[in-house]
Amino acid sequence: SLSLSLSLCFLFSPVFLQLPPVRHADCWQKVAGLKPSAFFSPPVSHEASGRSTEHPVPARSALVCCIDALKYDRHGKCWGRNEEERLINYLIKEKGYNKELRPVEKQQEAVDVYLALTLSNLISLKEVDETLLTNVWIDHTWTDYRLSWNTTEFDGIEMLRLPTNMVWLPEIVLENNNDAQFQVAYYSNVLVDSTGLCYWLPPAIFRSSCSINVNYFPFDWQNCTLKFTSLTYNAKEIRMLLKEEADETSKWTVEWIITDPASFTENGEWEIIHRPAKRNTYKHIPMESNKHQDITFYLIIKRKPLFYIVNIIIPCVLISFLASLVYYLPADSGEKMTLSISVLLAQSVFLLLISQRLPETSMSVPLIVKYLMFIMVLVTIVVLNCVVVLNLHFRTPSTHVMSDWTKKFFLERLPRILRMSQPSEPEPYWDGALPRRSSSVGYIASAEEYYSVKSRIVKPQEDGGVTDQLYAEIKPAVDGANYIIKHMRNKNDYNEEKDNWSGIARTVDRLCLFLVTPVMTIGTIIIFLMGICNHPPHLPFKGDPHDYREENQRLL
């Protein structure tokens, strides 16, 4: 065994001589944990035990040592080592990379950082909180000359993936976030090519603030922004630019939010109209401030109003027009006030539902709220009309006296103007009797007339004849009949005047119907036409003729 080990060592001695000292020592250490001097150590005899115990290196251990030595070349490089690991060790350790320093050769230079935004999903826009929730990918591109290498020296490696905690980052965050979460959702690796070009595409779910204009709700559109700036570096240290792309013949700037049709999820409530991107510089702010520049991505979105039309607007309009039916109800039914107040309460419920969906702002009044307030005012007027009509309907001659002009205007002129049907005139009847009792009253009247005339012509006999006795007996009956006639005449006059008050109430009812219904109809049409005609601008920026779409690229 010892002779075989020595033969192997002699055979591979040229390899051992080419190893650097450190690798040579490491090689011996790997052989059964022995020191290099122990490799050729003579056997140790244990005389006390009467036997010798030898510790020579076995042949297989020497073979392992020799094979391990073959893994390194004369420069100490490991022939079987992972090339990416060796490249990372070269970039980070051997070149002394410091991730806290900007990748510039001179302090006066600025790092160009190119940004682009890929929208994966417009999750929601919460009007109450004025928060836009989006799922995006943030495209960062910059050049770090310290991370460049020669591909021929590292087995042709052209792309390297490095964790974010190993490289310099521009620390660009969403400035107008609404939850104080500046970090991205996941810190993905940074892709670095052999020229030092760094490409970082982390995903993020942003809650950004978005000022809501509720003036035309639910036919509104909103302009929400995602404003990115650097927390640490000012405009002299990094220069924020929009990403540039090129093909074989041309080069252009990506001036829009990128959407991939294959992965983009359409929102059920909002439709994206424009999605431009702009680099903004503010000359009134010094370059030493990190507020001097920013990259702003705009989302001009329009609400899809179908949900609100079906669930709020149509029921609200139908219930509102029920108020017009109040004028068709007879006053004696006792349901005029019940119906009108029920409509008023229903409008109050709709107003409460709408207020829970909108921000508590005094800047503007939503269109649907304007409509509800308009209807509530009209229904309140209807309630007042009902009170007036009921008051007129239940008036009596004992409490109110009807003037002649009131009777003439409300019972003759106004009904003709309103095309109201007039009841037929009652048949003429004798002044001293009621038409309903014409036969009996006629006999009584004839008897009364006979005795009245006779009493004036024929003098009663002094001896008290039969005629006087008969007259004395009939006189109480005639007086009773006269009392009944007078009472019925008064009752007829009372009922006639009461019917006149009821007629005036019906006339006022019809007049209010012809006034309220057109006002309600025209007001409803005008208010909702204002919302339907509210459209986003054809161009994202006023005064800028460019539409910032992929189809209309501005070449560099």
Beta strands, then each sheet from edge to edge (+ up, - down):
strand 1: 44-46
strand 2: 51-53
strand 3: 111-126
strand 4: 131-143
strand 5: 159-162
strand 6: 172-174
strand 7: 190-193
strand 8: 197-200
strand 9: 203-209
strand 10: 221-230
strand 11: 238-242
strand 12: 244-246
strand 13: 251-253
strand 14: 258-259
strand 15: 270-274
strand 16: 277-281
strand 17: 293-303
sheet 1: 1+ 2-
sheet 2: 5+ 7- 8+ 4- 3+ 11+
sheet 3: 5+ 7- 8+ 4- 3+ 14+
sheet 4: 5+ 7- 8+ 4- 9+
sheet 5: 6+ 10- 17+ 15-
sheet 6: 6+ 10- 17+ 16-
sheet 7: 12+ 13-
end
